[in-house]
Amino acid sequence: MRKRLFDLFFSVTGALLLTPVFFCIAVWISLDSRGGIFYRQQRVGLNGRDFGLLKFRTMRTGSDKHGLLTIGGRDSRITRSGYFLRKYKLDELPQLLNVMKGDMSLVGPRPEVRKYVDLYTPEQLLVLSVRPGITDFASIDYSNENELLAGAENPEKMYVDEVMPAKLRLNLRYIREQGVLTDLKIICRTLLKIVS
């Protein structure tokens, strides 16, 4: 209950304070490329339930039909505004609405698409016992995930065999250590990572 109140207070406050930023980003996206301002993707959340995760659109419309993984810093599907939004994680800001709705928490395991969740082991499925979050240990440690995958001969195989299991180990660590102090530490580390 305390975590939910924490999430509600900071997501509502953050959304109100960032309204001018939301507006500027929306205008930029609409001028930069054709398509909607937001991108909604089905992800797997608490107790294995699907929900629509919101992001600012950073790719050309229909790009997800060519693969779910983003490879490298200069994936040709990413728009000009998208490069900037992704670099500073501004594309994630609409997830404050997911937090308000209760689909997500500010901090928790990043939600995955069903395709990859179906590959989880019984132990890894424990990550679905908590609300997914906007940021977590794995978001910090794997902030360069796109570049890692770009250097792989088979990015999909590398993601499934190496990156995803490593991120899930960090997610399970979060579940063991979760609490308000842990959440504050992760939020601070995330902000430092973004500005560094």
Secondary structure, 3 states (H helix, E strand, C coil): CHHHHHHHHHHHHHHHHCHHHHHHHHHHHHHHCCCCCEEEEEEECHHHCEEEEEEECCECCCHHHHCCCCCCCCCCCECHHHHHHHHCCHHHCCHHHHHHHCCCEEECCCCECHHHHCCCCCCHHHHHHCCCEEECHHHHHCCCHHHHHHCCCCHHHHHHHHHHHHHHHHHHHHHHHCCHHHHHHHHHHHHHHHHC
